[in-house]
Amino acid sequence: MKLEWTLRAREDLRAVGRYLARDNPKAARAWVARLVAAARKAAAAPRVGRIVPEIGNPEYREVLVRTYRIVYRIERDGKTIVVLMVFEGHKLLDSAAIE
């Protein structure tokens, strides 16, 4: 499947990297790479991700990477997933933020 990132998701990744880099720039780069790898893995098998509980729509899925959530949508073409956001996993998703 094709993997796309929204502007927000790319900004989320940069924010995660900046936050972690305050303590350890090398570890921050590795962590962001891990998040990107998890999104790529989701693109290979998008229905494996769990349905986002706050939405309940099977086209909106997420994968968890330790304390982060990667939320994505399976496009209608069935050949693309779009990463919508990446955020700290203890927060609830504001479903209005993805529309």
Gaussian input, Z-matrix of N, CA and C with variables (Angstrom, degrees):
# hf/3-21g

backbone

0 1
 N
 C     1     B1
 C     2     B2     1     A1
 N     3     B3     2     A2     1     D1
 C     4     B4     3     A3     2     D2
 C     5     B5     4     A4     3     D3
 N     6     B6     5     A5     4     D4
 C     7     B7     6     A6     5     D5
 C     8     B8     7     A7     6     D6
 N     9     B9     8     A8     7     D7
 C    10    B10     9     A9     8     D8
 C    11    B11    10    A10     9     D9
 N    12    B12    11    A11    10    D10
 C    13    B13    12    A12    11    D11
 C    14    B14    13    A13    12    D12
 N    15    B15    14    A14    13    D13
 C    16    B16    15    A15    14    D14
 C    17    B17    16    A16    15    D15
 N    18    B18    17    A17    16    D16
 C    19    B19    18    A18    17    D17
 C    20    B20    19    A19    18    D18
 N    21    B21    20    A20    19    D19
 C    22    B22    21    A21    20    D20
 C    23    B23    22    A22    21    D21
 N    24    B24    23    A23    22    D22
 C    25    B25    24    A24    23    D23
 C    26    B26    25    A25    24    D24
 N    27    B27    26    A26    25    D25
 C    28    B28    27    A27    26    D26
 C    29    B29    28    A28    27    D27
 N    30    B30    29    A29    28    D28
 C    31    B31    30    A30    29    D29
 C    32    B32    31    A31    30    D30
 N    33    B33    32    A32    31    D31
 C    34    B34    33    A33    32    D32
 C    35    B35    34    A34    33    D33
 N    36    B36    35    A35    34    D34
 C    37    B37    36    A36    35    D35
 C    38    B38    37    A37    36    D36
 N    39    B39    38    A38    37    D37
 C    40    B40    39    A39    38    D38
 C    41    B41    40    A40    39    D39
 N    42    B42    41    A41    40    D40
 C    43    B43    42    A42    41    D41
 C    44    B44    43    A43    42    D42
 N    45    B45    44    A44    43    D43
 C    46    B46    45    A45    44    D44
 C    47    B47    46    A46    45    D45
 N    48    B48    47    A47    46    D46
 C    49    B49    48    A48    47    D47
 C    50    B50    49    A49    48    D48
 N    51    B51    50    A50    49    D49
 C    52    B52    51    A51    50    D50
 C    53    B53    52    A52    51    D51
 N    54    B54    53    A53    52    D52
 C    55    B55    54    A54    53    D53
 C    56    B56    55    A55    54    D54
 N    57    B57    56    A56    55    D55
 C    58    B58    57    A57    56    D56
 C    59    B59    58    A58    57    D57
 N    60    B60    59    A59    58    D58
 C    61    B61    60    A60    59    D59
 C    62    B62    61    A61    60    D60
 N    63    B63    62    A62    61    D61
 C    64    B64    63    A63    62    D62
 C    65    B65    64    A64    63    D63
 N    66    B66    65    A65    64    D64
 C    67    B67    66    A66    65    D65
 C    68    B68    67    A67    66    D66
 N    69    B69    68    A68    67    D67
 C    70    B70    69    A69    68    D68
 C    71    B71    70    A70    69    D69
 N    72    B72    71    A71    70    D70
 C    73    B73    72    A72    71    D71
 C    74    B74    73    A73    72    D72
 N    75    B75    74    A74    73    D73
 C    76    B76    75    A75    74    D74
 C    77    B77    76    A76    75    D75
 N    78    B78    77    A77    76    D76
 C    79    B79    78    A78    77    D77
 C    80    B80    79    A79    78    D78
 N    81    B81    80    A80    79    D79
 C    82    B82    81    A81    80    D80
 C    83    B83    82    A82    81    D81
 N    84    B84    83    A83    82    D82
 C    85    B85    84    A84    83    D83
 C    86    B86    85    A85    84    D84
 N    87    B87    86    A86    85    D85
 C    88    B88    87    A87    86    D86
 C    89    B89    88    A88    87    D87
 N    90    B90    89    A89    88    D88
 C    91    B91    90    A90    89    D89
 C    92    B92    91    A91    90    D90
 N    93    B93    92    A92    91    D91
 C    94    B94    93    A93    92    D92
 C    95    B95    94    A94    93    D93
 N    96    B96    95    A95    94    D94
 C    97    B97    96    A96    95    D95
 C    98    B98    97    A97    96    D96
 N    99    B99    98    A98    97    D97
 C   100   B100    99    A99    98    D98
 C   101   B101   100   A100    99    D99
 N   102   B102   101   A101   100   D100
 C   103   B103   102   A102   101   D101
 C   104   B104   103   A103   102   D102
 N   105   B105   104   A104   103   D103
 C   106   B106   105   A105   104   D104
 C   107   B107   106   A106   105   D105
 N   108   B108   107   A107   106   D106
 C   109   B109   108   A108   107   D107
 C   110   B110   109   A109   108   D108
 N   111   B111   110   A110   109   D109
 C   112   B112   111   A111   110   D110
 C   113   B113   112   A112   111   D111
 N   114   B114   113   A113   112   D112
 C   115   B115   114   A114   113   D113
 C   116   B116   115   A115   114   D114
 N   117   B117   116   A116   115   D115
 C   118   B118   117   A117   116   D116
 C   119   B119   118   A118   117   D117
 N   120   B120   119   A119   118   D118
 C   121   B121   120   A120   119   D119
 C   122   B122   121   A121   120   D120
 N   123   B123   122   A122   121   D121
 C   124   B124   123   A123   122   D122
 C   125   B125   124   A124   123   D123
 N   126   B126   125   A125   124   D124
 C   127   B127   126   A126   125   D125
 C   128   B128   127   A127   126   D126
 N   129   B129   128   A128   127   D127
 C   130   B130   129   A129   128   D128
 C   131   B131   130   A130   129   D129
 N   132   B132   131   A131   130   D130
 C   133   B133   132   A132   131   D131
 C   134   B134   133   A133   132   D132
 N   135   B135   134   A134   133   D133
 C   136   B136   135   A135   134   D134
 C   137   B137   136   A136   135   D135
 N   138   B138   137   A137   136   D136
 C   139   B139   138   A138   137   D137
 C   140   B140   139   A139   138   D138
 N   141   B141   140   A140   139   D139
 C   142   B142   141   A141   140   D140
 C   143   B143   142   A142   141   D141
 N   144   B144   143   A143   142   D142
 C   145   B145   144   A144   143   D143
 C   146   B146   145   A145   144   D144
 N   147   B147   146   A146   145   D145
 C   148   B148   147   A147   146   D146
 C   149   B149   148   A148   147   D147
 N   150   B150   149   A149   148   D148
 C   151   B151   150   A150   149   D149
 C   152   B152   151   A151   150   D150
 N   153   B153   152   A152   151   D151
 C   154   B154   153   A153   152   D152
 C   155   B155   154   A154   153   D153
 N   156   B156   155   A155   154   D154
 C   157   B157   156   A156   155   D155
 C   158   B158   157   A157   156   D156
 N   159   B159   158   A158   157   D157
 C   160   B160   159   A159   158   D158
 C   161   B161   160   A160   159   D159
 N   162   B162   161   A161   160   D160
 C   163   B163   162   A162   161   D161
 C   164   B164   163   A163   162   D162
 N   165   B165   164   A164   163   D163
 C   166   B166   165   A165   164   D164
 C   167   B167   166   A166   165   D165
 N   168   B168   167   A167   166   D166
 C   169   B169   168   A168   167   D167
 C   170   B170   169   A169   168   D168
 N   171   B171   170   A170   169   D169
 C   172   B172   171   A171   170   D170
 C   173   B173   172   A172   171   D171
 N   174   B174   173   A173   172   D172
 C   175   B175   174   A174   173   D173
 C   176   B176   175   A175   174   D174
 N   177   B177   176   A176   175   D175
 C   178   B178   177   A177   176   D176
 C   179   B179   178   A178   177   D177
 N   180   B180   179   A179   178   D178
 C   181   B181   180   A180   179   D179
 C   182   B182   181   A181   180   D180
 N   183   B183   182   A182   181   D181
 C   184   B184   183   A183   182   D182
 C   185   B185   184   A184   183   D183
 N   186   B186   185   A185   184   D184
 C   187   B187   186   A186   185   D185
 C   188   B188   187   A187   186   D186
 N   189   B189   188   A188   187   D187
 C   190   B190   189   A189   188   D188
 C   191   B191   190   A190   189   D189
 N   192   B192   191   A191   190   D190
 C   193   B193   192   A192   191   D191
 C   194   B194   193   A193   192   D192
 N   195   B195   194   A194   193   D193
 C   196   B196   195   A195   194   D194
 C   197   B197   196   A196   195   D195
 N   198   B198   197   A197   196   D196
 C   199   B199   198   A198   197   D197
 C   200   B200   199   A199   198   D198
 N   201   B201   200   A200   199   D199
 C   202   B202   201   A201   200   D200
 C   203   B203   202   A202   201   D201
 N   204   B204   203   A203   202   D202
 C   205   B205   204   A204   203   D203
 C   206   B206   205   A205   204   D204
 N   207   B207   206   A206   205   D205
 C   208   B208   207   A207   206   D206
 C   209   B209   208   A208   207   D207
 N   210   B210   209   A209   208   D208
 C   211   B211   210   A210   209   D209
 C   212   B212   211   A211   210   D210
 N   213   B213   212   A212   211   D211
 C   214   B214   213   A213   212   D212
 C   215   B215   214   A214   213   D213
 N   216   B216   215   A215   214   D214
 C   217   B217   216   A216   215   D215
 C   218   B218   217   A217   216   D216
 N   219   B219   218   A218   217   D217
 C   220   B220   219   A219   218   D218
 C   221   B221   220   A220   219   D219
 N   222   B222   221   A221   220   D220
 C   223   B223   222   A222   221   D221
 C   224   B224   223   A223   222   D222
 N   225   B225   224   A224   223   D223
 C   226   B226   225   A225   224   D224
 C   227   B227   226   A226   225   D225
 N   228   B228   227   A227   226   D226
 C   229   B229   228   A228   227   D227
 C   230   B230   229   A229   228   D228
 N   231   B231   230   A230   229   D229
 C   232   B232   231   A231   230   D230
 C   233   B233   232   A232   231   D231
 N   234   B234   233   A233   232   D232
 C   235   B235   234   A234   233   D233
 C   236   B236   235   A235   234   D234
 N   237   B237   236   A236   235   D235
 C   238   B238   237   A237   236   D236
 C   239   B239   238   A238   237   D237
 N   240   B240   239   A239   238   D238
 C   241   B241   240   A240   239   D239
 C   242   B242   241   A241   240   D240
 N   243   B243   242   A242   241   D241
 C   244   B244   243   A243   242   D242
 C   245   B245   244   A244   243   D243
 N   246   B246   245   A245   244   D244
 C   247   B247   246   A246   245   D245
 C   248   B248   247   A247   246   D246
 N   249   B249   248   A248   247   D247
 C   250   B250   249   A249   248   D248
 C   251   B251   250   A250   249   D249
 N   252   B252   251   A251   250   D250
 C   253   B253   252   A252   251   D251
 C   254   B254   253   A253   252   D252
 N   255   B255   254   A254   253   D253
 C   256   B256   255   A255   254   D254
 C   257   B257   256   A256   255   D255
 N   258   B258   257   A257   256   D256
 C   259   B259   258   A258   257   D257
 C   260   B260   259   A259   258   D258
 N   261   B261   260   A260   259   D259
 C   262   B262   261   A261   260   D260
 C   263   B263   262   A262   261   D261
 N   264   B264   263   A263   262   D262
 C   265   B265   264   A264   263   D263
 C   266   B266   265   A265   264   D264
 N   267   B267   266   A266   265   D265
 C   268   B268   267   A267   266   D266
 C   269   B269   268   A268   267   D267
 N   270   B270   269   A269   268   D268
 C   271   B271   270   A270   269   D269
 C   272   B272   271   A271   270   D270
 N   273   B273   272   A272   271   D271
 C   274   B274   273   A273   272   D272
 C   275   B275   274   A274   273   D273
 N   276   B276   275   A275   274   D274
 C   277   B277   276   A276   275   D275
 C   278   B278   277   A277   276   D276
 N   279   B279   278   A278   277   D277
 C   280   B280   279   A279   278   D278
 C   281   B281   280   A280   279   D279
 N   282   B282   281   A281   280   D280
 C   283   B283   282   A282   281   D281
 C   284   B284   283   A283   282   D282
 N   285   B285   284   A284   283   D283
 C   286   B286   285   A285   284   D284
 C   287   B287   286   A286   285   D285
 N   288   B288   287   A287   286   D286
 C   289   B289   288   A288   287   D287
 C   290   B290   289   A289   288   D288
 N   291   B291   290   A290   289   D289
 C   292   B292   291   A291   290   D290
 C   293   B293   292   A292   291   D291
 N   294   B294   293   A293   292   D292
 C   295   B295   294   A294   293   D293
 C   296   B296   295   A295   294   D294

   B1=1.4463
   B2=1.5225
   B3=1.2837
   B4=1.4563
   B5=1.5398
   B6=1.3108
   B7=1.4702
   B8=1.5183
   B9=1.3253
   B10=1.4554
   B11=1.5213
   B12=1.3262
   B13=1.4669
   B14=1.5210
   B15=1.3184
   B16=1.4611
   B17=1.5241
   B18=1.3075
   B19=1.4596
   B20=1.5259
   B21=1.3096
   B22=1.4647
   B23=1.5277
   B24=1.3311
   B25=1.4685
   B26=1.5243
   B27=1.3317
   B28=1.4657
   B29=1.5265
   B30=1.3172
   B31=1.4656
   B32=1.5253
   B33=1.3328
   B34=1.4645
   B35=1.5280
   B36=1.3312
   B37=1.4666
   B38=1.5258
   B39=1.3278
   B40=1.4690
   B41=1.5259
   B42=1.3309
   B43=1.4602
   B44=1.5264
   B45=1.3213
   B46=1.4660
   B47=1.5255
   B48=1.3219
   B49=1.4613
   B50=1.5192
   B51=1.3271
   B52=1.4722
   B53=1.5289
   B54=1.3147
   B55=1.4684
   B56=1.5307
   B57=1.3172
   B58=1.4605
   B59=1.5261
   B60=1.3190
   B61=1.4673
   B62=1.5241
   B63=1.3117
   B64=1.4728
   B65=1.5190
   B66=1.3264
   B67=1.4607
   B68=1.5258
   B69=1.3466
   B70=1.4612
   B71=1.5346
   B72=1.3303
   B73=1.4625
   B74=1.5349
   B75=1.3128
   B76=1.4658
   B77=1.5281
   B78=1.3177
   B79=1.4635
   B80=1.5305
   B81=1.3243
   B82=1.4648
   B83=1.5262
   B84=1.3182
   B85=1.4734
   B86=1.5302
   B87=1.3200
   B88=1.4684
   B89=1.5289
   B90=1.3128
   B91=1.4647
   B92=1.5271
   B93=1.3283
   B94=1.4654
   B95=1.5312
   B96=1.3127
   B97=1.4658
   B98=1.5272
   B99=1.3069
   B100=1.4710
   B101=1.5289
   B102=1.3208
   B103=1.4681
   B104=1.5316
   B105=1.3267
   B106=1.4669
   B107=1.5285
   B108=1.3112
   B109=1.4671
   B110=1.5280
   B111=1.3228
   B112=1.4695
   B113=1.5306
   B114=1.3258
   B115=1.4670
   B116=1.5269
   B117=1.3157
   B118=1.4726
   B119=1.5234
   B120=1.3108
   B121=1.4702
   B122=1.5332
   B123=1.3287
   B124=1.4676
   B125=1.5292
   B126=1.3275
   B127=1.4652
   B128=1.5237
   B129=1.3141
   B130=1.4608
   B131=1.5289
   B132=1.3314
   B133=1.4741
   B134=1.5293
   B135=1.3319
   B136=1.4594
   B137=1.5272
   B138=1.2905
   B139=1.4726
   B140=1.5273
   B141=1.3160
   B142=1.4649
   B143=1.5266
   B144=1.3362
   B145=1.4635
   B146=1.5190
   B147=1.3144
   B148=1.4716
   B149=1.5253
   B150=1.3111
   B151=1.4575
   B152=1.5234
   B153=1.3227
   B154=1.4662
   B155=1.5309
   B156=1.3337
   B157=1.4653
   B158=1.5316
   B159=1.3147
   B160=1.4650
   B161=1.5308
   B162=1.3376
   B163=1.4677
   B164=1.5250
   B165=1.3308
   B166=1.4574
   B167=1.5219
   B168=1.3143
   B169=1.4555
   B170=1.5256
   B171=1.3411
   B172=1.4659
   B173=1.5272
   B174=1.3059
   B175=1.4644
   B176=1.5266
   B177=1.3184
   B178=1.4605
   B179=1.5213
   B180=1.3036
   B181=1.4559
   B182=1.5131
   B183=1.3181
   B184=1.4579
   B185=1.5103
   B186=1.3251
   B187=1.4504
   B188=1.5219
   B189=1.3010
   B190=1.4559
   B191=1.5252
   B192=1.3126
   B193=1.4596
   B194=1.5208
   B195=1.3097
   B196=1.4681
   B197=1.5164
   B198=1.3194
   B199=1.4667
   B200=1.5280
   B201=1.3325
   B202=1.4673
   B203=1.5224
   B204=1.3308
   B205=1.4590
   B206=1.5253
   B207=1.3197
   B208=1.4620
   B209=1.5229
   B210=1.3240
   B211=1.4636
   B212=1.5243
   B213=1.3344
   B214=1.4590
   B215=1.5198
   B216=1.3347
   B217=1.4637
   B218=1.5230
   B219=1.3173
   B220=1.4616
   B221=1.5300
   B222=1.3211
   B223=1.4618
   B224=1.5274
   B225=1.3103
   B226=1.4648
   B227=1.5207
   B228=1.3397
   B229=1.4693
   B230=1.5222
   B231=1.3502
   B232=1.4503
   B233=1.5151
   B234=1.3442
   B235=1.4513
   B236=1.5197
   B237=1.3117
   B238=1.4603
   B239=1.5164
   B240=1.3460
   B241=1.4583
   B242=1.5228
   B243=1.3159
   B244=1.4552
   B245=1.5210
   B246=1.3245
   B247=1.4610
   B248=1.5188
   B249=1.3152
   B250=1.4627
   B251=1.5184
   B252=1.3358
   B253=1.4552
   B254=1.5132
   B255=1.3130
   B256=1.4628
   B257=1.5141
   B258=1.3242
   B259=1.4583
   B260=1.5166
   B261=1.3145
   B262=1.4588
   B263=1.5246
   B264=1.3084
   B265=1.4546
   B266=1.5085
   B267=1.3013
   B268=1.4579
   B269=1.5148
   B270=1.3256
   B271=1.4604
   B272=1.5234
   B273=1.3217
   B274=1.4486
   B275=1.5198
   B276=1.2952
   B277=1.4431
   B278=1.5254
   B279=1.3055
   B280=1.4586
   B281=1.5224
   B282=1.3347
   B283=1.4618
   B284=1.5184
   B285=1.3184
   B286=1.4587
   B287=1.5203
   B288=1.3393
   B289=1.4603
   B290=1.5240
   B291=1.3194
   B292=1.4594
   B293=1.5201
   B294=1.2698
   B295=1.4753
   B296=1.4892
   A1=110.60
   A2=114.82
   A3=121.92
   A4=108.56
   A5=115.33
   A6=121.93
   A7=109.03
   A8=116.52
   A9=122.36
   A10=108.74
   A11=115.55
   A12=122.49
   A13=108.61
   A14=117.00
   A15=119.41
   A16=108.61
   A17=115.46
   A18=120.37
   A19=109.59
   A20=116.66
   A21=120.10
   A22=111.22
   A23=117.27
   A24=120.53
   A25=110.66
   A26=116.90
   A27=119.65
   A28=110.75
   A29=116.48
   A30=120.10
   A31=111.02
   A32=116.68
   A33=120.58
   A34=110.65
   A35=116.65
   A36=120.59
   A37=111.03
   A38=115.79
   A39=119.21
   A40=110.59
   A41=117.21
   A42=121.00
   A43=111.11
   A44=117.03
   A45=121.07
   A46=109.06
   A47=115.64
   A48=119.86
   A49=112.60
   A50=117.33
   A51=120.45
   A52=111.26
   A53=115.32
   A54=119.52
   A55=110.61
   A56=116.87
   A57=120.55
   A58=111.98
   A59=116.84
   A60=121.19
   A61=112.46
   A62=117.23
   A63=119.20
   A64=110.68
   A65=116.64
   A66=120.92
   A67=112.98
   A68=115.79
   A69=118.78
   A70=109.78
   A71=117.82
   A72=120.38
   A73=114.34
   A74=117.48
   A75=120.41
   A76=110.71
   A77=116.15
   A78=120.22
   A79=110.88
   A80=117.21
   A81=120.99
   A82=110.23
   A83=116.90
   A84=120.29
   A85=110.75
   A86=116.02
   A87=119.90
   A88=111.21
   A89=116.60
   A90=120.37
   A91=110.88
   A92=117.15
   A93=120.53
   A94=109.41
   A95=117.74
   A96=120.95
   A97=110.73
   A98=116.25
   A99=120.56
   A100=110.85
   A101=116.88
   A102=120.80
   A103=110.76
   A104=116.49
   A105=120.70
   A106=109.82
   A107=117.42
   A108=121.24
   A109=111.23
   A110=116.84
   A111=120.14
   A112=110.75
   A113=117.21
   A114=120.47
   A115=110.11
   A116=117.20
   A117=120.66
   A118=111.11
   A119=115.36
   A120=120.26
   A121=109.74
   A122=116.78
   A123=120.57
   A124=110.49
   A125=117.10
   A126=120.24
   A127=111.18
   A128=117.38
   A129=121.51
   A130=112.06
   A131=116.74
   A132=121.69
   A133=108.58
   A134=117.87
   A135=121.34
   A136=115.92
   A137=118.14
   A138=119.59
   A139=112.10
   A140=116.86
   A141=120.43
   A142=110.15
   A143=116.96
   A144=119.96
   A145=110.17
   A146=115.04
   A147=117.55
   A148=110.56
   A149=115.51
   A150=121.07
   A151=107.20
   A152=116.78
   A153=120.88
   A154=108.08
   A155=118.11
   A156=120.67
   A157=114.08
   A158=117.62
   A159=120.37
   A160=112.66
   A161=116.89
   A162=120.34
   A163=111.04
   A164=116.97
   A165=120.95
   A166=114.69
   A167=118.39
   A168=123.09
   A169=107.99
   A170=118.17
   A171=119.90
   A172=114.63
   A173=119.03
   A174=120.93
   A175=111.71
   A176=117.99
   A177=123.01
   A178=108.19
   A179=115.72
   A180=121.85
   A181=110.18
   A182=115.02
   A183=119.39
   A184=110.07
   A185=113.50
   A186=120.97
   A187=106.75
   A188=114.70
   A189=121.13
   A190=108.54
   A191=114.64
   A192=121.34
   A193=105.92
   A194=114.46
   A195=122.06
   A196=110.31
   A197=118.35
   A198=119.69
   A199=113.43
   A200=117.60
   A201=120.57
   A202=111.55
   A203=114.52
   A204=122.38
   A205=108.46
   A206=116.17
   A207=122.37
   A208=105.83
   A209=116.28
   A210=121.85
   A211=108.55
   A212=115.55
   A213=120.14
   A214=110.66
   A215=113.31
   A216=120.86
   A217=108.04
   A218=115.32
   A219=120.67
   A220=106.04
   A221=115.75
   A222=120.20
   A223=111.13
   A224=115.38
   A225=121.10
   A226=113.12
   A227=116.38
   A228=118.76
   A229=112.11
   A230=116.11
   A231=120.91
   A232=113.98
   A233=116.94
   A234=120.96
   A235=112.74
   A236=116.78
   A237=121.01
   A238=109.86
   A239=115.54
   A240=118.97
   A241=107.08
   A242=114.48
   A243=121.11
   A244=107.94
   A245=116.39
   A246=120.48
   A247=106.87
   A248=115.70
   A249=121.61
   A250=112.67
   A251=116.29
   A252=120.01
   A253=110.63
   A254=114.24
   A255=123.25
   A256=105.13
   A257=116.19
   A258=117.69
   A259=111.63
   A260=114.47
   A261=122.27
   A262=108.64
   A263=116.26
   A264=122.53
   A265=117.69
   A266=118.80
   A267=119.93
   A268=112.38
   A269=116.90
   A270=121.36
   A271=108.99
   A272=115.10
   A273=120.46
   A274=109.21
   A275=115.96
   A276=121.86
   A277=109.81
   A278=116.97
   A279=122.19
   A280=105.85
   A281=117.89
   A282=120.67
   A283=111.95
   A284=118.60
   A285=120.62
   A286=111.55
   A287=117.13
   A288=121.41
   A289=112.63
   A290=118.49
   A291=119.31
   A292=112.48
   A293=118.35
   A294=120.29
   A295=111.89
   D1=153.40
   D2=176.77
   D3=-81.09
   D4=141.98
   D5=-179.95
   D6=-115.59
   D7=125.25
   D8=175.74
   D9=-123.77
   D10=153.85
   D11=178.82
   D12=-122.75
   D13=133.08
   D14=172.90
   D15=-73.95
   D16=163.21
   D17=176.18
   D18=-58.05
   D19=-42.60
   D20=179.42
   D21=-59.54
   D22=-44.90
   D23=-178.91
   D24=-62.99
   D25=-40.78
   D26=177.52
   D27=-64.48
   D28=-40.09
   D29=177.27
   D30=-65.89
   D31=-37.98
   D32=176.65
   D33=-59.88
   D34=-44.46
   D35=178.90
   D36=-60.92
   D37=-44.73
   D38=178.86
   D39=-61.81
   D40=-40.17
   D41=-179.93
   D42=-64.63
   D43=-40.85
   D44=176.70
   D45=-61.02
   D46=-47.12
   D47=179.52
   D48=-60.03
   D49=-44.77
   D50=179.28
   D51=-62.99
   D52=-43.14
   D53=-178.73
   D54=-61.87
   D55=-48.00
   D56=-177.87
   D57=-70.99
   D58=-30.50
   D59=-177.79
   D60=-67.33
   D61=-19.19
   D62=177.70
   D63=-59.31
   D64=-33.13
   D65=-179.81
   D66=-97.79
   D67=-37.15
   D68=-174.31
   D69=-158.18
   D70=94.50
   D71=-177.64
   D72=-56.78
   D73=-39.76
   D74=-179.63
   D75=-64.51
   D76=-44.93
   D77=178.66
   D78=-65.18
   D79=-34.33
   D80=178.93
   D81=-63.17
   D82=-45.25
   D83=178.35
   D84=-61.18
   D85=-41.91
   D86=179.19
   D87=-64.97
   D88=-39.14
   D89=-179.01
   D90=-67.09
   D91=-43.69
   D92=177.94
   D93=-62.93
   D94=-40.49
   D95=176.99
   D96=-61.21
   D97=-37.15
   D98=178.26
   D99=-65.25
   D100=-40.64
   D101=177.80
   D102=-64.54
   D103=-43.12
   D104=178.70
   D105=-63.29
   D106=-41.80
   D107=178.70
   D108=-62.23
   D109=-38.30
   D110=178.57
   D111=-65.61
   D112=-37.05
   D113=177.05
   D114=-66.50
   D115=-40.96
   D116=177.47
   D117=-62.01
   D118=-40.24
   D119=178.54
   D120=-64.80
   D121=-39.32
   D122=177.61
   D123=-63.09
   D124=-36.86
   D125=178.72
   D126=-64.01
   D127=-31.07
   D128=-179.99
   D129=-72.20
   D130=-28.76
   D131=-179.81
   D132=-147.85
   D133=71.53
   D134=-169.39
   D135=-63.63
   D136=-27.90
   D137=-178.01
   D138=-80.48
   D139=-4.39
   D140=176.65
   D141=-73.21
   D142=-31.38
   D143=177.79
   D144=-62.65
   D145=150.66
   D146=-178.71
   D147=-77.61
   D148=151.70
   D149=175.20
   D150=-65.79
   D151=134.32
   D152=-179.35
   D153=-63.64
   D154=117.24
   D155=-174.02
   D156=-59.16
   D157=-35.74
   D158=-177.48
   D159=-72.09
   D160=-14.78
   D161=-177.51
   D162=-108.62
   D163=-47.64
   D164=178.25
   D165=78.70
   D166=5.44
   D167=179.24
   D168=-95.09
   D169=125.79
   D170=-176.07
   D171=-65.09
   D172=-11.50
   D173=176.71
   D174=-82.88
   D175=-13.64
   D176=177.90
   D177=-105.91
   D178=114.66
   D179=-174.70
   D180=-125.78
   D181=169.61
   D182=176.19
   D183=-149.64
   D184=154.18
   D185=170.17
   D186=-121.29
   D187=145.99
   D188=-179.01
   D189=-106.55
   D190=133.27
   D191=175.78
   D192=-126.35
   D193=98.68
   D194=-173.52
   D195=49.65
   D196=-107.57
   D197=-174.78
   D198=-98.82
   D199=11.37
   D200=-178.42
   D201=-117.50
   D202=149.29
   D203=175.85
   D204=-112.86
   D205=132.36
   D206=174.14
   D207=-111.22
   D208=109.60
   D209=-176.19
   D210=-99.60
   D211=131.61
   D212=-179.23
   D213=-140.30
   D214=162.50
   D215=178.24
   D216=-119.30
   D217=136.79
   D218=173.70
   D219=-87.17
   D220=121.02
   D221=-176.65
   D222=-72.23
   D223=158.28
   D224=-178.04
   D225=-61.75
   D226=-26.97
   D227=179.58
   D228=-68.22
   D229=-12.92
   D230=179.43
   D231=70.80
   D232=6.50
   D233=-176.63
   D234=-119.70
   D235=1.00
   D236=-174.14
   D237=-138.89
   D238=140.39
   D239=165.04
   D240=-118.21
   D241=146.58
   D242=179.30
   D243=-118.98
   D244=118.56
   D245=175.72
   D246=-75.12
   D247=123.37
   D248=-175.00
   D249=-94.36
   D250=-37.47
   D251=-178.47
   D252=-165.45
   D253=159.08
   D254=175.88
   D255=-132.93
   D256=123.93
   D257=-178.54
   D258=-151.68
   D259=166.25
   D260=-178.71
   D261=-61.97
   D262=130.20
   D263=-169.51
   D264=-69.31
   D265=-13.43
   D266=179.04
   D267=-82.43
   D268=-9.32
   D269=179.00
   D270=-88.12
   D271=148.99
   D272=173.25
   D273=-84.88
   D274=147.01
   D275=178.69
   D276=-78.60
   D277=131.18
   D278=170.88
   D279=-85.97
   D280=104.10
   D281=-173.62
   D282=-60.48
   D283=-24.78
   D284=177.23
   D285=-66.01
   D286=-22.74
   D287=-177.86
   D288=-72.74
   D289=-16.08
   D290=-176.99
   D291=-100.55
   D292=-7.76
   D293=-179.42
   D294=-87.16

